[in-house]
Amino acid sequence: MKKRIIIFLIALSVMAPLRLAQGLPKTEAVSEAFELYQQGQEASGFGMYEEALSYFKKSLKINRRLNILCGISANLNEIGMAYDSLGQYDKALSHYKEALKIDRKLNIPRDIAIELNNAAVTYESLGQYDRALKYHQEVLKIRRQLNIPRDIAQSLSNIALVHVWLGQYDKALSHYEEALKIDRELNQGIVIGLEDIGSFYGTLGQYDKALASYEEALKIEREQNFPPESINTTLNNVDFIYLAQKKYGELEKRFLDAGKEGEKKDYKDIKNTPLIEFFLATGRHGEALKILKKITLGENMDVFSRIQFHLQHGLALRGNGMLEEASSELEKAVSLAEEPGRKAREKTGLGETILGSSSIRAYRALAATLSERTIRGEKTDEKFISYGKDLASNAFYFAEATKARTFLEAMANSAKGYSGRELPLKIRKEEGDILNQLSAIENRWEETYLKNEEAFKRMVKRKENLRKKLASLVSILREKYPVYAALNYPQPVLPERLPLKDNEVLLEYALGSDAGYIFKVSKAGVEKIIRIREGKEEIERQVSEVVLPLHDLNTKDNFSLTSGNKLYKLLLEEALRGLPPDKDIIIIIPDGILGLLPFEALLATPGKDVKDAVFVGDRWKISYYQSASVLALNRTLK
């Protein structure tokens, strides 16, 4: 950006003494334009983007009259960045492209690269990764021609990240490695390059390689006396790798050693989560609670951090047997996750990558907690009355919401996403504009709070107005485009309102880390919640043992009747007890890996061999749906 200001100043010094229409000397007009430009930059620096736009547009108007091309380009670029900060990406792109056209005419390669890079970042925000990649590659080509190693390394890292989002991991790694090679030659930026590669390997689950990169980065930071916050970020990443590897003994030693060295940041900071997650993973819920009680939720805390806090607090309370209090905390996390306009794609740092989405963890934990309260005999909780008639219905509601949220995040994290092409262009654009602006607000929440109190207040007000607009739009979508609304703004159906027939029984599964749950639902609602005594990992192992021989011709003869019967007892026996064969239709709503399991192939009664065995499919008719809400939608629209 300094380069642009210098070019702008050069333009001021060489202007001929012509006059504007209103009679001001041209030099005075140019000075006014530059002063407005500086005021715009100052406003942007304080997060006052609307004011910044006003200044830049006035400066742009003067520059257009004077035909100062570099001044026009500089203001267009700043206007584009202001719109980008506001989440108004279409406007940002139109200004970047106009600036780019001028820069190409002026033939200033480095400025051309700046405009291309800005446009690429905006395309990333829109999820248009192929376009972003094309722009980044053109930037790299220019920077190679200019032979500025630091800029080349930055472009290589940008391209690598887009390849990660596109799932092109080999290409991503080669670009990261080339960038790091340049960093080492320059002896600068090495830590960032190592952190990038560490994050890359962590995302792929190659934890030993990730750890090697982070440890090297940490060594450099310590030797060169990096700021404490930088060292703590790397320490956190190392801790997350140990969490992923379940090396709890080594991790505890690291926490103790770091405490002695005074390196760990204040545990009142919610962003320092590995220690809390360590206590949760090792069943030391009381110690997790001690830390969480020291944390104060400030208004500066963004929604992602709030979800994380309430999730961890809820898990710690549940681990201490305080199920009612845990339910309340987890409901706060879920409410934030369901906040209108919050994009499904979350901040995916290493912690989210390893531990899983905080939103989905919150949904699962709430469904499990309410299920446990039901199993131990509790009937109702007034806090949850809007989610169904009793705790069993409430638990079912959040099990359904988990499936909807999982689908939304899968679509949001997909390179292609979901286009919503069935919507009229006007509605699709209106929705996209609102969602993008809300997302931009969340991304700049804490930054704006720290920059300027007035800017933060305005942002809060703007967020509320946008949420009202979205709520109004969603009402229209639910009325006129119910399928689209059901996918993108799901409202789980209450079990007592499911359009089931008298001879149908619905079994909805919800898997958790320690245990799973089966919701047995009839036309009247939830009849029973059954606890599955095994957690997700063990269920995945048993399902793989049964499914693999069925799908692989080379192992089809290895199908184990014993394994099939064992899984039947775990997943179906209690739920099907008392149901007469051939009369009732069983509707399965699977969860996770259960979506790959043909329940018909499980053995209700083992025999000496396959001929003597009685399979579930021999006794009951089985059908499948992705969720109960999808079932209800399909039957309602028929």
C-alpha positions in Angstrom: 0.0 0.0 0.0 3.0 2.3 0.6 3.9 1.9 -3.0 0.5 3.3 -4.1 0.8 6.4 -1.9 4.3 7.1 -3.4 2.9 6.9 -6.9 0.0 9.1 -5.9 2.4 11.7 -4.5 4.6 11.6 -7.7 1.4 12.3 -9.7 0.7 15.4 -7.5 4.2 16.8 -8.1 4.1 16.7 -11.9 0.6 18.1 -12.5 0.2 21.0 -14.9 -1.4 24.2 -13.6 -4.9 23.6 -15.1 -8.1 24.6 -13.4 -11.2 22.7 -12.4 -14.6 23.8 -13.5 -15.4 25.4 -10.1 -12.3 27.6 -10.5 -9.9 26.0 -8.0 -6.3 25.8 -9.0 -5.5 22.3 -10.1 -2.8 21.9 -7.4 -5.3 22.7 -4.8 -7.8 20.2 -6.2 -5.1 17.5 -6.2 -4.1 18.3 -2.6 -7.8 18.1 -1.6 -8.1 14.7 -3.4 -5.0 13.4 -1.6 -6.2 14.7 1.8 -9.5 12.9 1.2 -7.6 9.8 0.3 -5.6 10.0 3.5 -8.8 10.5 5.6 -10.3 7.5 3.9 -7.2 5.4 4.9 -7.4 6.7 8.4 -11.1 5.8 8.7 -10.4 2.3 7.3 -7.7 1.9 9.9 -10.2 2.5 12.6 -12.8 0.1 11.0 -15.1 3.0 9.9 -15.6 1.5 6.4 -18.7 3.5 5.5 -16.9 6.8 6.3 -13.9 5.5 4.4 -16.0 4.9 1.4 -17.3 8.4 1.5 -13.8 9.9 1.5 -12.5 7.6 -1.2 -15.4 8.3 -3.5 -14.9 12.0 -3.1 -11.2 11.6 -3.9 -12.0 9.4 -6.8 -14.4 12.0 -8.2 -11.7 14.6 -8.2 -9.2 12.2 -9.7 -11.6 11.3 -12.5 -12.1 15.0 -13.3 -8.3 15.5 -13.4 -7.8 12.2 -15.2 -5.0 11.2 -12.8 -5.0 7.5 -13.6 -2.8 6.4 -10.8 -5.0 8.3 -8.3 -8.1 6.8 -9.8 -6.6 3.3 -9.5 -5.5 3.9 -5.9 -9.0 5.0 -4.8 -10.7 2.2 -6.7 -8.5 -0.3 -4.9 -9.2 1.3 -1.5 -13.0 1.3 -2.2 -12.7 -2.3 -3.2 -11.0 -3.2 0.1 -13.6 -1.3 2.1 -16.4 -3.1 0.3 -14.5 -6.4 0.9 -14.3 -5.6 4.6 -18.1 -5.0 4.7 -18.7 -8.3 2.9 -20.1 -6.6 -0.2 -17.9 -8.8 -2.5 -19.6 -8.0 -5.8 -18.9 -4.3 -5.4 -15.4 -5.0 -4.2 -14.7 -7.1 -7.4 -16.1 -4.5 -9.7 -13.8 -1.8 -8.3 -10.7 -4.1 -8.2 -11.3 -5.0 -11.9 -11.7 -1.3 -12.9 -8.4 -0.5 -11.0 -6.8 -3.5 -12.7 -7.7 -2.2 -16.1 -6.1 1.1 -15.4 -3.0 -0.5 -13.9 -2.6 -2.7 -17.0 -2.8 0.5 -19.1 -0.2 2.2 -16.9 1.9 -1.0 -17.1 2.9 -1.0 -13.4 3.4 -4.7 -12.8 3.6 -4.6 -9.0 0.3 -2.7 -8.8 -1.3 -5.1 -11.3 -0.2 -7.9 -8.9 -1.8 -6.1 -6.0 -5.2 -5.8 -7.8 -5.1 -9.4 -8.9 -4.2 -10.6 -5.4 -7.1 -8.5 -3.8 -9.5 -10.0 -6.3 -8.3 -13.5 -5.6 -8.8 -13.1 -1.9 -12.4 -11.8 -2.5 -13.1 -14.9 -4.7 -11.9 -17.0 -1.8 -14.4 -15.3 0.4 -17.1 -16.2 -2.1 -15.9 -19.8 -2.2 -15.0 -19.5 -5.9 -11.7 -21.3 -5.5 -11.0 -22.0 -9.2 -11.2 -18.3 -10.0 -9.1 -17.4 -7.0 -6.5 -19.9 -8.1 -6.4 -18.4 -11.6 -5.8 -14.9 -10.2 -3.2 -16.1 -7.7 -1.3 -17.9 -10.5 -1.2 -14.7 -12.6 0.1 -12.8 -9.6 2.9 -15.4 -9.2 3.8 -15.1 -12.8 4.2 -11.3 -12.5 6.2 -11.6 -9.2 8.5 -14.1 -10.8 9.2 -11.7 -13.6 9.8 -8.9 -11.1 12.1 -11.3 -9.2 11.1 -10.1 -5.7 11.6 -13.3 -3.6 9.5 -12.3 -0.6 6.5 -11.6 -2.9 7.0 -14.8 -4.8 7.0 -16.8 -1.5 3.8 -15.1 -0.4 2.1 -16.0 -3.7 3.2 -19.6 -3.5 1.7 -19.8 0.0 -1.6 -18.3 -1.2 -1.7 -20.8 -4.1 -1.0 -23.7 -1.7 -3.9 -22.7 0.5 -6.3 -22.6 -2.4 -5.1 -26.1 -3.5 -5.8 -27.3 0.1 -9.4 -26.0 -0.2 -9.7 -27.7 -3.6 -8.4 -31.0 -2.1 -5.4 -30.9 -4.3 -2.9 -31.8 -1.6 0.1 -32.8 -3.7 0.1 -29.4 -5.5 -0.5 -27.7 -2.1 2.6 -29.3 -0.6 4.9 -28.5 -3.5 3.9 -24.8 -3.3 4.4 -24.7 0.4 7.8 -26.3 0.2 8.9 -24.0 -2.6 7.8 -21.0 -0.5 9.7 -22.3 2.6 12.8 -22.8 0.5 12.7 -19.1 -0.5 12.1 -18.2 3.2 15.2 -20.1 4.2 17.3 -18.4 1.5 16.1 -15.0 2.6 16.3 -16.0 6.3 12.9 -14.4 6.9 9.4 -15.7 7.2 10.7 -19.1 8.0 8.4 -19.5 11.0 5.3 -18.7 8.9 6.3 -21.2 6.3 6.9 -23.9 8.9 3.5 -23.1 10.5 1.8 -23.4 7.1 3.3 -26.8 6.5 2.6 -28.0 10.0 -1.1 -27.0 9.6 -1.1 -28.8 6.2 0.1 -32.0 7.6 -2.2 -31.7 10.7 -5.2 -31.3 8.3 -4.2 -34.6 6.6 -3.7 -36.4 9.9 0.1 -36.8 9.3 0.8 -35.8 12.9 4.5 -36.7 13.1 5.4 -34.5 10.1 3.2 -31.7 11.5 4.9 -31.9 14.9 8.4 -31.7 13.2 7.4 -28.5 11.5 5.9 -26.9 14.6 8.9 -27.9 16.8 11.3 -26.3 14.3 9.2 -23.2 14.2 9.1 -23.1 18.0 12.9 -23.5 18.2 13.4 -20.5 15.9 10.9 -18.3 17.8 12.6 -19.0 21.1 16.1 -18.4 19.8 15.1 -15.1 18.1 12.9 -13.9 21.1 9.6 -13.8 19.2 6.7 -12.1 21.0 5.0 -14.3 23.6 1.7 -14.4 21.7 3.6 -15.9 18.6 5.3 -18.5 20.8 2.0 -19.4 22.5 0.3 -19.9 19.2 2.9 -22.4 18.1 2.8 -24.1 21.6 -1.0 -24.5 21.2 -0.5 -26.1 17.8 2.0 -28.6 19.2 -0.4 -29.3 22.1 -3.2 -30.0 19.6 -1.0 -32.5 17.8 -0.4 -34.3 21.0 -4.1 -34.3 21.7 -4.7 -35.8 18.3 -2.2 -38.5 19.1 -3.7 -39.1 22.5 -0.2 -38.7 24.1 -1.7 -37.5 27.3 1.3 -38.2 29.5 3.7 -36.3 27.3 1.1 -33.5 27.0 0.7 -33.1 30.7 4.5 -32.9 31.1 4.6 -30.2 28.4 2.0 -28.2 30.3 4.0 -28.5 33.5 7.3 -27.5 31.8 5.7 -24.6 30.0 4.2 -23.3 33.3 7.7 -23.4 34.9 9.2 -21.5 32.0 6.4 -18.9 32.1 5.6 -19.5 28.4 1.9 -20.4 28.6 -0.5 -17.5 28.2 -3.0 -16.6 30.9 -5.6 -19.4 31.1 -8.3 -16.7 31.5 -8.0 -16.4 27.7 -10.6 -18.6 25.9 -8.3 -18.9 22.9 -5.9 -21.0 24.8 -8.0 -24.2 24.6 -5.6 -27.2 24.6 -5.3 -27.5 28.4 -9.1 -27.5 28.8 -9.5 -30.1 26.0 -6.8 -32.1 27.7 -8.7 -32.1 31.0 -11.9 -33.0 29.2 -10.3 -35.9 27.2 -8.7 -37.3 30.4 -11.9 -37.1 32.5 -10.6 -34.4 34.8 -13.7 -32.3 34.4 -13.3 -30.5 37.8 -10.0 -29.1 36.7 -11.5 -28.0 33.4 -14.3 -26.2 35.3 -11.7 -24.3 37.5 -10.2 -22.8 34.4 -13.5 -22.1 32.7 -14.8 -20.2 35.8 -11.9 -17.7 35.4 -13.0 -16.8 31.9 -15.2 -13.7 31.4 -17.2 -13.5 28.2 -16.6 -10.0 26.9 -18.6 -8.4 24.2 -15.5 -8.4 22.1 -15.5 -12.2 21.9 -16.6 -13.4 18.4 -19.3 -16.0 18.0 -16.9 -18.8 17.3 -15.1 -18.3 20.6 -18.5 -18.1 22.4 -19.6 -21.4 20.9 -16.3 -22.9 22.0 -16.6 -21.6 25.5 -20.2 -22.8 26.1 -19.3 -26.2 24.6 -16.4 -26.7 26.8 -18.3 -25.5 29.9 -21.2 -27.8 29.0 -18.9 -30.8 28.6 -17.1 -30.1 31.9 -20.5 -29.8 33.7 -21.7 -33.0 32.1 -18.6 -34.9 33.1 -19.2 -33.8 36.7 -22.7 -35.2 36.6 -24.4 -31.8 36.5 -26.7 -32.6 33.5 -29.2 -29.9 33.9 -26.5 -27.2 34.1 -24.7 -28.8 31.2 -27.9 -28.8 29.1 -28.2 -25.0 29.7 -24.6 -24.3 28.6 -24.8 -26.5 25.6 -28.1 -24.9 24.5 -26.3 -21.5 24.5 -23.7 -22.9 22.2 -26.3 -24.4 19.9 -28.3 -21.2 19.8 -25.2 -19.3 18.7 -24.6 -21.9 16.0 -28.1 -21.4 14.8 -27.9 -17.6 14.8 -29.5 -16.3 11.6 -27.0 -15.7 8.9 -24.0 -17.4 10.5 -22.3 -19.2 7.7 -21.9 -22.9 8.2 -18.2 -22.7 7.4 -16.4 -21.9 10.6 -12.9 -20.7 11.4 -11.0 -23.9 10.9 -7.8 -23.6 12.8 -5.8 -26.7 13.8 -7.9 -27.2 16.9 -11.2 -27.3 14.9 -9.5 -29.6 12.4 -8.4 -32.1 15.0 -11.3 -31.9 17.5 -14.0 -31.3 15.0 -16.4 -28.5 14.5 -17.4 -26.8 17.8 -21.0 -26.4 16.5 -21.4 -30.1 15.6 -19.8 -31.1 18.9 -22.3 -28.9 20.8 -25.3 -30.4 19.0 -24.1 -33.9 19.7 -23.3 -33.2 23.3 -26.7 -31.6 23.9 -28.6 -34.5 22.3 -26.5 -36.9 24.4 -27.1 -34.9 27.6 -30.8 -34.6 27.2 -30.9 -38.4 26.3 -29.2 -39.2 29.6 -31.6 -37.0 31.5 -34.5 -38.9 29.9 -33.0 -42.3 30.6 -32.5 -41.5 34.3 -36.2 -40.5 34.6 -36.5 -36.8 34.1 -39.6 -35.7 32.1 -39.4 -32.1 31.2 -37.3 -28.9 31.4 -39.1 -25.6 30.9 -36.0 -24.2 29.1 -36.5 -26.6 26.3 -40.3 -26.5 25.9 -40.0 -24.9 22.5 -38.1 -28.0 21.2 -40.8 -30.5 22.0 -43.3 -31.7 24.6 -40.7 -33.5 26.9 -37.0 -34.2 27.3 -37.1 -37.2 25.0 -38.6 -35.0 22.2 -36.0 -32.4 23.0 -33.1 -34.9 22.7 -34.6 -36.1 19.3 -34.8 -32.5 18.1 -31.1 -31.9 18.6 -30.1 -35.3 17.2 -32.0 -34.2 14.0 -30.4 -30.8 14.2 -26.9 -32.5 14.3 -27.6 -34.1 11.0 -28.8 -30.9 9.4 -25.7 -29.0 10.7 -23.3 -31.8 9.6 -24.8 -31.5 6.1 -24.6 -27.7 6.0 -20.9 -27.7 7.1 -20.1 -30.4 4.6 -21.6 -28.3 1.8 -19.9 -25.1 3.1 -16.5 -26.8 3.2 -17.0 -28.3 -0.3 -15.2 -26.7 -3.1 -18.4 -26.7 -5.2 -20.9 -26.0 -2.4 -24.6 -25.7 -3.1 -25.6 -23.1 -5.7 -29.3 -22.7 -5.0 -30.0 -22.4 -8.7 -33.7 -23.1 -8.2 -34.0 -19.6 -6.6 -34.7 -16.6 -8.8 -31.5 -14.6 -9.4 -32.8 -11.6 -7.4 -33.5 -13.6 -4.3 -30.3 -15.6 -4.6 -28.3 -12.3 -4.8 -30.1 -10.8 -1.9 -29.5 -13.8 0.3 -25.8 -14.0 -0.8 -25.3 -10.3 0.0 -26.8 -10.6 3.5 -24.9 -13.8 4.3 -21.6 -12.3 3.1 -22.0 -9.1 5.1 -22.9 -11.1 8.3 -19.9 -13.3 7.7 -17.6 -10.3 7.2 -18.9 -8.8 10.5 -18.0 -12.0 12.4 -14.6 -12.1 10.9 -13.8 -8.6 12.0 -15.7 -8.6 15.3 -12.8 -8.6 17.7 -10.5 -6.5 15.5 -13.1 -3.8 15.2 -13.8 -3.9 19.0 -10.1 -3.2 19.6 -9.8 -0.5 17.0 -12.7 1.8 17.7 -15.6 1.9 20.1 -17.9 3.9 17.7 -17.1 1.6 14.8 -17.9 -1.5 17.0 -21.3 0.0 18.0 -22.2 0.7 14.4 -21.2 -2.8 13.4 -23.4 -4.3 16.2 -26.4 -2.3 14.9 -25.6 -3.2 11.3 -25.5 -6.9 12.3 -28.9 -6.7 13.9 -30.4 -5.0 10.9 -29.0 -7.6 8.6 -30.3 -10.4 10.8 -33.8 -8.9 10.6 -33.5 -8.8 6.8 -32.4 -12.4 6.7 -35.2 -13.5 9.0 -37.7 -11.9 6.6 -36.1 -13.5 3.6 -36.0 -17.0 5.2 -39.8 -16.7 5.9 -40.3 -16.2 2.1 -38.0 -19.1 1.3 -39.9 -21.4 3.6 -43.1 -20.5 2.0 -42.1 -20.5 -1.7 -39.0 -22.7 -1.8 -39.4 -25.2 1.0 -36.8 -27.7 -0.2 -34.1 -25.1 -0.4 -35.1 -23.7 3.0 -35.1 -27.1 4.5 -31.5 -27.7 3.4 -30.1 -24.3 4.2 -32.3 -23.1 7.1 -33.4 -26.4 8.7 -36.1 -26.6 11.3 -36.0 -30.2 12.7 -39.4 -31.7 12.8 -40.7 -32.6 16.3 -41.1 -36.4 16.7 -44.8 -36.1 17.7 -45.4 -34.4 14.3 -43.7 -36.9 12.1 -46.1 -38.2 9.4 -45.6 -41.9 10.4 -48.2 -44.6 9.6 -49.6 -46.9 12.3 -47.4 -49.8 11.3 -44.1 -47.8 11.0 -41.4 -47.5 13.6 -38.6 -45.0 13.1 -35.2 -45.7 14.7 -32.9 -42.6 14.7 -29.3 -43.1 15.7 -27.0 -40.6 17.4 -23.4 -41.6 17.9 -21.2 -40.0 20.6 -17.6 -40.4 21.7 -18.5 -42.4 24.8 -21.9 -43.8 23.9 -24.6 -43.7 21.3 -28.4 -43.4 21.5 -31.3 -44.9 19.6 -34.6 -43.0 19.4 -37.5 -45.4 19.0 -40.3 -43.3 17.5 -43.9 -44.2 16.6 -46.8 -42.1 15.4 -47.3 -40.9 19.0 -43.7 -39.6 19.4 -40.6 -40.9 21.1 -41.4 -44.2 22.8 -38.0 -44.8 24.2 -34.4 -43.7 24.2 -31.9 -46.6 24.2 -28.3 -46.1 25.2 -25.8 -47.9 22.9 -23.0 -49.0 25.3 -20.2 -48.4 22.9 -18.7 -45.1 21.6 -18.2 -44.0 18.1 -14.7 -45.5 17.5 -15.7 -49.0 18.6 -18.9 -48.9 16.6 -16.9 -47.8 13.5 -14.6 -50.8 14.0 -17.5 -53.2 14.3 -19.3 -51.8 11.3 -16.2 -52.0 9.2 -15.8 -55.6 10.2 -19.2 -56.4 8.8 -19.4 -54.1 5.8 -15.9 -54.7 4.3 -16.6 -58.3 3.2 -19.9 -57.2 1.7 -18.3 -54.6 -0.6 -15.0 -56.2 -1.5 -15.3 -59.3 -3.8 -11.9 -60.4 -2.6 -13.1 -60.7 1.0 -16.8 -61.6 0.5 -16.2 -65.1 1.9 -14.9 -63.6 5.1 -18.3 -62.3 6.2 -18.6 -63.2 9.9 -21.9 -64.4 11.2 -20.7 -63.8 14.7 -19.9 -60.1 13.9 -23.2 -59.7 12.2 -25.1 -61.0 15.3 -22.9 -59.0 17.7 -23.7 -55.8 15.8 -27.4 -56.7 15.7 -27.4 -57.0 19.5 -25.7 -53.7 19.8 -27.8 -51.7 17.4 -31.2 -53.4 17.0 -32.1 -56.1 19.5 -33.6 -53.9 22.2 -35.2 -51.5 19.7 -37.0 -54.3 17.9 -38.0 -56.3 20.9 -41.8 -56.9 20.8 -42.2 -55.8 17.2 -44.0 -58.6 15.2 -42.2 -59.7 12.1 -43.7 -58.9 8.6 -46.2 -56.4 10.1 -44.1 -53.4 11.1 -42.0 -51.4 8.7 -38.7 -50.2 10.2 -37.4 -46.8 9.1 -33.7 -46.3 9.8 -32.2 -42.8 10.2 -28.4 -43.6 10.4 -25.6 -41.5 11.8 -22.0 -41.4 10.6 -20.7 -44.7 9.5 -24.0 -46.4 10.0 -25.0 -44.8 6.7 -22.8 -47.5 5.1 -24.4 -50.4 7.0 -27.1 -52.5 5.4 -29.1 -53.3 8.5 -30.9 -56.1 6.7 -27.6 -58.1 6.7 -27.4 -58.2 10.5 -28.2 -61.5 12.1 -31.2 -61.6 14.3 -30.7 -65.4 14.9 -27.3 -67.0 14.2 -27.2 -70.5 12.8 -24.5 -73.0 11.9 -24.1 -71.3 8.5 -25.7 -68.7 6.3 -28.5 -71.0 5.3 -29.6 -71.5 8.9 -29.2 -67.9 10.0 -32.1 -65.5 10.2 -31.3 -62.0 9.0 -33.0 -58.8 9.9 -34.2 -58.5 6.3 -35.9 -61.9 6.6 -38.2 -60.6 9.4 -38.8 -56.9 8.8 -39.0 -54.5 5.9 -36.3 -51.9 6.2 -36.2 -48.4 4.6 -33.8 -45.5 5.0 -33.8 -41.7 5.2 -31.0 -39.2 5.7 -33.1 -37.7 8.5 -36.6 -37.6 9.9 -37.0 -34.1 8.6 -36.2 -35.3 5.0 -38.8 -38.0 5.5 -41.4 -35.5 6.7 -40.6 -33.1 3.8 -40.9 -35.8 1.2 -44.2 -37.0 2.5 -45.6 -33.4 2.9 -44.6 -32.4 -0.7 -46.2 -35.5 -2.3 
